[in-house]
Amino acid sequence: MKRILTTVASLAMMSSLAQAETYQATNWMAPTHILNEVAFAKFVNDVKAATNGAIEFEIYSSGSLVPAPTTLGAIGDGVAQMGIVAASYTPSDLPLSGLINDLAFVAKDDFATAFALTEIGLTNPRMQKEYAKHNTVFLGGYSTPTYVFLCMKDLGDLSSVKGLKVRTAGTAQNEWAASLGAIPVAAPMPDVYSGLERGSLDCTLSDPTNLDKGYKFWEVVKSITTLEQGTSLGATYVYNKDFWEEIGPESRRKILDLTALGLARSQVAYAQAVGAALAGAAERKISINKPHAELEEALAKFRSTLVENAPARTMKERGVEDPSDIVKEFLALQEKWAKLLAGIDRNDAEAVAKVVHENIFAKLDENTFGLN
C-alpha cells in the first residue's frame, strides 16, 4: 500500500509539472480580422492540440497587450511569446523587411508574395539575423490582397487626389501618395476609421477585406477606386527567441509542421473575402469606380523606377549594406512561387499548405533553426 501511495504521489507531482503554461500572443488587429480570426485563433488551437496542452496561447487582440509599433520589442522582451509584426511600423528596426514590403508595391499575386516572404525570411541569413538582433524568430509571413483607394469622395483625374490626406504604410506607399500631390499619413490601422469619420483622413490605401473584416470601413467610406497598388506584407508568426529555445525540439517540430497550414488558411481567407467585401459595399451603395487613365499612367511610371531605386534608397535611409541581393532573391522567389502554385486550388487551404510545407518547413531542422 505504501508503494502504491508513493507511486500515486509521484504521478501527481509529474502531472503538476507537466501542466500547460499559458503564453501570450499579441495581435493589434480586431478579433474579426482575418489575421486574428483565422491566422491566430485557429493556429493556437492547433498548437495546443498537437502539444497535448503543453503549449497554450492566450490571444490579446486589438493591441490590448501592446500596440503595433512596439510589438517587435515586446516580443523580444518576453512581454509576449508570439505576435504579428509589420515592418512598416518599425522600418529602422527591420530595414530589410521594410525593403521587401516596399517591393510588394509592384506585387500582383498575393499568394506568391506571401510565400516568397516566408521563404526568404526563413532561409536567408541576413533576414534571420535581422530578427535575431531583437531576440525574436521569424516563422512566416502574409500578404494582403491588392490595395485600392477607400475614400470619403470619388476620385477622378490626378487633380482630384492633390491635397488629400491618405493613410499609407511603408516607404513605397508614402512616396506614391506624395507623387500624386496627396499628403501621406502614417496612422495605425485601428485609428483609421475614426480618422476618416472626423476628417483627419480623406482616404486610406487598404485591401478590400477591411471593408467588412476587422475594421468595418464600409460603415464610413463613401467611395472605392479599384486602382491596384500592390500589397502589404508582414510577419504572421514571430516568436520570442528564449521561448523558442526553451520549448525544445519536439515542440518546435510540431509548431513548424503546423505553420504552413496557418499561413495557407490566411491567404485563402483573404482571397475569398475580397469578392464578398466588394459585393457588400455595393449593397451599401458605396460607389465603386474604375481608376481614371491618369492615375493608371502615374502608377505605371512610379512602379517602373521603384525596384531600380529601392536598394540605394534603403542603404541611404536605413543604413544597411547593399541589399541588392535581397531584392534579386525576393523577386526570383515570387516567380518561383507563382509556378509552384500553378494548378493548385487556391480555395483549398490544405492543398496550398502541402506545397508550402514540402518546399519550406519540412526542410527546417528543429534542432538548430532559430537558435543561433
Helices and strands as residue ranges (DSSP letters): H 2-17, E 21-26, H 34-37, H 41-50, E 55-60, G 68-70, H 71-77, E 82-85, G 87-89, H 95-103, G 104-106, H 110-123, H 125-132, E 136-138, E 141-143, E 148-151, G 158-160, E 165-167, H 171-179, E 183-185, G 189-191, H 192-198, E 203-206, G 208-211, G 217-219, E 223-225, E 233-240, H 241-246, H 248-283, E 287-289, H 293-318, H 324-340, H 349-359, G 361-363
